[in-house]
Amino acid sequence: MPIDPDELSPRIKSPEFAFGQDLSHMSEHELAARIAAMEDEIGRCREAIKARQATRSAAAAFFKSAS
């Protein structure tokens, strides 16, 4: 049985929303779901920022004490 090359390529999940997308065709429920997805993503970004800041602070403290 031959292998289909399309089955070998990684599956890329399409984004749930795109900035600047036309909203006129969306229902109230779809718009609320879009806002919830964006708020979840904002929360994820904020957590990533906190992690980066903690790493930077730890590195700064380490190198400050090492000198």
C-alpha distances in whole Angstrom, upper triangle without the diagonal:
4,7,9,13,15,13,14,18,21,22,25,28,30,34,35,38,39,43,45,42,44,45,47,44,44,46,48,45,43,45,46,43,42,46,44,41,43,46,43,42,46,46,43,44,48,47,45,48,50,48,48,52,52,50,52,56,54,54,57,59,58,59,62,63,62,64
4,6,9,12,11,12,15,18,20,23,26,28,32,34,36,37,40,42,40,42,44,45,43,42,44,47,44,41,44,45,41,41,44,43,40,42,44,42,40,44,45,41,43,46,45,43,46,48,46,46,50,50,48,50,54,53,52,55,57,56,57,60,61,60,62
4,6,9,8,8,12,15,16,20,22,24,28,30,33,34,37,39,37,39,41,43,40,40,42,44,42,39,41,42,38,38,41,40,36,38,41,38,37,40,41,38,39,42,41,39,42,44,42,42,46,47,45,47,50,49,48,52,54,52,53,56,57,56,59
4,5,5,7,10,13,14,17,20,22,25,27,30,31,34,36,34,36,37,39,37,36,39,41,39,36,38,39,36,35,38,37,34,36,38,36,34,38,39,36,37,41,40,38,41,43,41,41,45,45,44,46,49,48,48,51,53,52,53,56,57,56,58
4,5,5,7,10,12,15,18,20,24,26,28,29,32,34,32,34,36,38,36,36,38,40,38,35,37,38,35,34,37,36,33,34,37,35,33,36,37,34,35,38,38,35,38,41,39,38,42,43,41,43,46,46,45,48,50,49,50,53,54,53,55
4,5,6,9,9,12,15,16,20,23,25,25,29,30,29,31,32,35,32,32,34,37,34,31,33,35,31,30,33,33,29,31,34,31,30,33,34,31,32,36,35,33,36,39,37,37,40,41,40,42,45,45,44,47,49,48,49,52,54,53,55
4,6,8,9,12,15,17,21,23,25,26,30,32,30,32,34,36,33,33,35,37,34,31,33,35,31,30,33,32,29,31,33,31,29,33,34,31,32,35,34,32,36,38,36,36,40,40,39,41,44,44,43,46,48,47,48,51,53,52,54
4,6,9,12,15,18,21,24,26,27,30,32,31,34,35,38,35,35,37,39,36,33,35,36,32,31,34,33,30,31,34,31,29,32,33,30,31,34,33,31,34,36,34,34,38,39,37,39,42,41,41,44,46,45,46,49,50,49,51
4,6,9,12,15,18,21,23,23,27,29,28,30,32,35,33,32,34,36,34,31,32,33,30,29,31,31,27,28,31,28,26,30,31,27,28,32,31,29,31,34,32,32,35,36,34,36,40,39,39,42,44,43,44,47,48,47,49
4,6,9,12,15,18,21,21,24,27,26,29,30,33,31,30,32,34,31,28,30,30,27,26,28,27,24,25,27,25,23,26,27,24,24,28,27,25,28,30,28,28,32,33,31,33,36,36,36,39,41,40,41,44,45,44,47
4,6,9,12,15,18,19,22,25,23,26,27,30,28,26,29,30,28,25,26,27,24,22,25,24,21,22,25,22,21,24,25,22,23,27,26,24,27,30,28,29,32,33,32,34,37,37,37,39,41,41,42,45,46,46,48
4,6,9,12,14,15,18,21,20,23,24,27,25,24,26,28,26,22,24,25,21,20,22,22,18,19,22,20,18,21,22,19,20,24,24,22,25,27,26,26,30,31,30,31,34,35,35,37,39,39,40,43,44,44,46
4,6,9,12,13,16,19,18,20,21,24,23,21,23,24,22,19,20,21,18,16,19,18,15,16,19,17,15,19,20,17,19,22,22,21,24,26,25,26,29,30,29,31,34,35,35,37,39,39,41,43,45,45,47
4,6,9,10,13,16,14,17,18,21,19,18,20,22,20,17,18,19,16,14,17,17,13,15,18,16,15,18,20,18,19,22,23,22,24,27,26,27,30,31,31,32,35,36,36,38,41,41,42,44,46,46,48
4,5,7,10,13,12,15,15,19,18,16,18,20,18,14,15,16,13,11,14,14,10,11,14,13,11,14,17,15,16,19,20,19,21,24,24,24,27,29,29,30,33,34,34,36,38,39,40,42,44,45,46
4,7,10,13,11,14,13,17,15,13,15,16,14,11,12,13,10,8,11,11,8,9,12,12,11,14,16,15,16,19,20,20,22,25,25,26,28,30,30,32,34,35,36,38,40,41,42,44,46,46,48
4,7,9,8,10,10,14,14,12,14,15,14,11,10,12,10,7,9,11,8,8,12,12,11,13,16,16,16,19,21,20,22,25,25,26,28,30,31,32,34,36,36,38,40,41,42,43,46,47,48
4,6,6,9,10,14,14,13,16,17,17,13,12,15,13,10,12,14,11,10,14,15,12,14,17,17,17,20,22,21,22,25,26,26,28,30,31,31,34,36,36,37,40,41,42,43,46,46,48
4,5,9,10,14,15,14,17,18,18,15,13,15,15,11,12,14,12,10,14,15,13,14,17,17,16,19,21,21,21,24,26,25,27,30,30,31,33,35,35,36,39,40,41,42,45,46,47
4,6,8,12,13,13,17,17,19,15,13,16,16,13,13,17,15,13,16,18,16,17,21,21,20,22,25,24,25,28,29,29,30,33,34,34,36,38,39,39,42,44,44,45,48,49,50
4,6,9,10,10,14,15,16,13,11,15,14,11,13,16,14,13,17,18,17,18,21,22,21,24,26,26,26,30,31,31,32,35,36,36,38,40,41,42,44,46,46,47,50,51,52
4,6,7,8,12,14,15,12,11,15,15,12,14,17,17,16,19,21,20,21,24,25,24,27,29,29,30,33,34,34,36,38,39,39,42,44,44,45,48,49,50,51,54,54,56
4,6,5,9,10,12,9,8,12,12,10,12,15,15,14,17,19,19,20,23,24,24,26,28,29,30,32,34,34,36,38,39,40,42,44,44,45,48,49,50,51,54,55,56
4,6,8,10,13,11,10,14,15,13,15,18,18,18,21,23,23,23,26,28,28,30,32,33,33,36,37,38,39,42,43,43,45,47,48,49,51,53,54,55,57,58,60
4,7,10,12,10,10,13,14,13,15,18,18,18,21,23,23,24,27,28,28,30,33,33,34,37,38,39,40,43,44,44,46,48,49,50,52,54,55,56,58,59,61
4,7,8,6,6,10,10,10,12,15,15,16,18,20,20,22,24,25,26,28,30,30,32,34,35,36,38,40,41,42,44,46,47,48,50,51,53,54,56,57,59
4,5,5,6,9,10,10,12,14,15,17,18,20,21,23,24,26,27,29,30,32,33,35,36,37,39,41,42,43,45,47,48,49,51,53,54,55,57,58,60
4,5,5,6,9,10,11,12,14,15,16,18,20,21,23,24,26,27,29,30,31,33,35,36,37,39,41,42,43,45,47,48,49,51,52,53,55,57,58
4,5,5,6,9,10,11,12,14,15,17,18,20,21,23,24,26,27,29,30,32,33,35,36,38,39,41,42,44,45,47,48,50,51,52,54,56,57
4,5,5,6,9,10,10,12,14,15,17,18,20,21,23,24,26,27,29,30,32,33,35,36,38,39,41,42,44,45,47,48,50,51,53,54,56
4,5,5,6,9,10,11,12,14,15,16,18,20,21,22,24,26,27,29,30,31,33,35,36,37,39,41,42,43,45,47,48,49,51,52,54
4,5,5,6,9,10,11,12,14,15,17,18,20,21,23,24,26,27,29,30,31,33,35,36,37,39,41,42,43,45,47,48,49,51,53
4,5,5,6,9,10,11,12,14,15,17,18,20,21,23,24,26,27,29,30,32,33,35,36,38,39,41,42,44,45,46,48,50,51
4,5,5,6,9,10,11,12,14,15,17,18,20,21,23,25,26,27,29,30,32,33,35,36,38,39,41,42,44,45,47,48,50
4,5,5,6,9,10,10,12,14,15,16,18,20,21,23,24,26,27,29,30,31,33,35,36,37,39,41,42,43,45,46,48
4,5,5,6,9,10,11,12,14,15,17,18,20,21,23,24,26,27,29,30,31,33,35,36,37,39,41,42,43,45,47
4,5,5,6,9,10,11,12,14,15,17,18,20,21,23,24,26,27,29,30,32,33,35,36,38,39,40,42,44,45
4,5,5,6,9,10,10,12,14,15,16,18,20,21,22,24,26,27,28,30,32,33,34,36,37,38,41,42,43
4,5,5,6,9,10,10,12,14,15,17,18,20,21,23,24,26,27,29,30,31,33,35,36,37,39,41,42
4,5,5,6,9,10,11,12,14,15,17,19,20,21,23,25,26,27,29,30,32,33,35,36,38,39,41
4,5,5,6,9,10,11,12,14,15,17,18,20,21,23,24,26,27,28,30,32,33,34,36,37,39
4,5,5,6,9,10,10,12,14,15,16,18,20,21,22,24,26,27,28,30,32,32,35,36,38
4,5,5,6,9,10,11,12,14,15,17,19,20,21,23,24,26,27,29,30,31,33,35,36
4,5,5,6,9,10,11,12,14,15,17,18,20,21,23,24,26,27,29,30,32,33,35
4,5,5,6,9,10,11,12,14,15,16,18,20,21,22,24,26,27,28,30,31,33
4,5,5,6,9,10,11,12,14,15,16,18,20,21,22,24,26,27,28,30,32
4,5,5,6,9,10,11,12,14,15,17,18,20,21,23,24,25,27,29,31
4,5,5,6,9,10,11,12,14,15,17,18,20,21,23,24,26,27,29
4,5,5,6,9,10,10,12,14,15,16,18,20,21,22,24,26,27
4,5,5,6,9,10,10,12,14,15,16,18,20,21,22,24,26
4,5,5,6,9,10,11,12,14,15,16,18,20,21,22,25
4,5,5,6,9,10,11,12,14,15,17,18,20,21,23
4,5,5,6,9,10,10,12,14,15,16,18,20,21
4,5,5,6,9,10,10,12,14,15,16,18,20
4,5,5,6,9,10,11,12,14,15,16,19
4,5,5,6,9,10,11,12,14,15,17
4,5,5,6,9,10,10,12,14,16
4,5,5,6,9,10,11,12,15
4,5,5,6,8,10,10,12
4,5,5,6,9,10,11
4,6,5,6,8,10
4,5,5,6,9
4,5,5,6
4,5,6
4,6
4
